[in-house]
Amino acid sequence: MPERAEAGNYPELLEDLRTFLVADLQKMGLGQDCERIALAVTERIRTCWGGEQVYIPKGRFLDASNRDEEIESQFNWTNTRELRRRYQLTTRHLYRIVGRVRAARRKKLLQEGTQNPRKPERKVKRGV
């Protein structure tokens, strides 16, 4: 830690950030390097953005998008009630989510020029 941090002068926000980073890095199994890495990242943030007002978005769109992908991957037409309850959705909203995710996936596959992995490629039978 920087010398000032030992004296108790390290800013509270940065100390919180460092503490969160250490905990997350330990969960990842990085062992003894956690403290060093967390401090390096915290110091990098302090030197790059220190003194500035930085807005950190909550990421609601990202959270909803991840949730929607999860719902679509679990959806199988027989578990509608279970998914509705788990995610607190109406049937209509659940179907809209599944449809939207699948449509986005199809669009992406078409843009990439690849076949849909869920549908086998059709073999065209031509006359001899």
C-alpha positions as CSV (number, residue, x, y, z in Angstrom):
1,M,0.0,0.0,0.0
2,P,1.2,3.5,-0.5
3,E,2.8,5.1,2.6
4,R,-0.2,7.5,3.1
5,A,-2.6,4.5,3.1
6,E,-0.8,3.1,6.1
7,A,-1.3,6.3,8.0
8,G,-5.0,6.1,7.4
9,N,-5.1,8.8,4.8
10,Y,-6.1,6.6,1.8
11,P,-9.4,7.8,0.5
12,E,-12.4,5.7,1.7
13,L,-13.7,5.1,-1.8
14,L,-10.4,3.8,-3.0
15,E,-10.0,1.6,0.0
16,D,-13.4,0.2,-0.6
17,L,-12.6,-0.5,-4.2
18,R,-9.3,-2.2,-3.2
19,T,-11.1,-4.3,-0.6
20,F,-13.8,-5.4,-3.2
21,L,-11.1,-6.2,-5.7
22,V,-9.1,-8.4,-3.2
23,A,-12.3,-10.3,-2.3
24,D,-13.2,-11.0,-6.0
25,L,-9.6,-11.9,-6.9
26,Q,-9.5,-14.3,-4.0
27,K,-12.7,-15.9,-5.2
28,M,-11.0,-16.4,-8.6
29,G,-8.2,-18.3,-6.8
30,L,-5.3,-15.9,-7.5
31,G,-3.8,-16.5,-4.1
32,Q,-1.1,-14.2,-2.8
33,D,-1.1,-11.9,-5.7
34,C,-4.6,-10.6,-4.9
35,E,-3.4,-7.7,-2.6
36,R,-0.8,-6.6,-5.1
37,I,-3.1,-6.7,-8.1
38,A,-6.0,-5.0,-6.3
39,L,-3.7,-2.2,-5.2
40,A,-2.2,-1.8,-8.7
41,V,-5.7,-1.5,-10.2
42,T,-6.9,0.9,-7.5
43,E,-3.8,3.1,-8.0
44,R,-4.3,3.1,-11.8
45,I,-7.8,4.3,-11.4
46,R,-6.7,6.9,-8.9
47,T,-4.0,8.3,-11.2
48,C,-6.2,8.2,-14.3
49,W,-9.4,9.6,-12.9
50,G,-8.5,11.1,-9.5
51,G,-10.2,14.4,-9.0
52,E,-12.7,13.9,-11.8
53,Q,-16.4,13.2,-11.4
54,V,-16.9,9.8,-13.0
55,Y,-20.4,8.4,-13.7
56,I,-20.7,4.7,-13.3
57,P,-23.8,3.4,-15.0
58,K,-25.8,0.7,-13.2
59,G,-25.9,-1.4,-16.4
60,R,-29.6,-2.2,-16.3
61,F,-29.7,-2.9,-20.0
62,L,-26.7,-5.3,-19.7
63,D,-28.4,-7.0,-16.7
64,A,-31.7,-7.4,-18.6
65,S,-29.9,-8.6,-21.7
66,N,-28.1,-11.3,-19.7
67,R,-31.3,-12.3,-18.0
68,D,-33.1,-12.5,-21.4
69,E,-30.3,-14.8,-22.8
70,E,-30.6,-17.0,-19.7
71,I,-34.3,-17.2,-20.1
72,E,-34.1,-18.2,-23.8
73,S,-31.4,-20.8,-23.1
74,Q,-33.7,-22.4,-20.5
75,F,-36.9,-22.1,-22.4
76,N,-38.4,-25.4,-23.8
77,W,-42.1,-24.8,-24.1
78,T,-42.8,-27.1,-21.1
79,N,-41.3,-24.9,-18.4
80,T,-43.2,-21.7,-19.1
81,R,-44.8,-21.6,-15.7
82,E,-41.5,-22.2,-13.9
83,L,-39.7,-19.5,-15.8
84,R,-42.6,-17.0,-15.3
85,R,-42.4,-17.6,-11.5
86,R,-38.6,-17.5,-11.3
87,Y,-38.3,-14.2,-13.3
88,Q,-41.6,-12.7,-12.2
89,L,-42.9,-12.3,-15.8
90,T,-46.2,-12.7,-17.5
91,T,-46.6,-15.4,-20.1
92,R,-46.8,-12.8,-22.8
93,H,-43.6,-11.0,-21.7
94,L,-41.8,-14.3,-21.5
95,Y,-42.7,-15.2,-25.1
96,R,-41.7,-11.7,-26.2
97,I,-38.3,-12.1,-24.6
98,V,-37.7,-15.6,-26.2
99,G,-38.8,-14.3,-29.6
100,R,-36.6,-11.2,-29.3
101,V,-33.5,-13.1,-28.3
102,R,-34.1,-15.7,-31.1
103,A,-34.7,-13.0,-33.7
104,A,-31.5,-11.3,-32.7
105,R,-29.6,-14.5,-32.9
106,R,-31.0,-15.3,-36.4
107,K,-30.1,-11.7,-37.5
108,K,-26.5,-12.1,-36.3
109,L,-26.1,-15.5,-38.0
110,L,-27.4,-14.1,-41.3
111,Q,-25.0,-11.2,-41.0
112,E,-22.1,-13.6,-40.4
113,G,-23.3,-15.7,-43.3
114,T,-23.5,-18.9,-41.2
115,Q,-26.2,-21.5,-40.9
116,N,-28.5,-21.6,-37.9
117,P,-26.8,-24.2,-35.6
118,R,-30.2,-25.4,-34.4
119,K,-31.5,-26.2,-37.9
120,P,-29.8,-28.8,-40.1
121,E,-28.7,-27.6,-43.5
122,R,-31.2,-28.7,-46.2
123,K,-29.9,-30.7,-49.0
124,V,-31.4,-29.7,-52.3
125,K,-32.3,-32.7,-54.4
126,R,-31.7,-31.9,-58.1
127,G,-32.9,-33.8,-61.1
128,V,-30.4,-36.0,-62.9
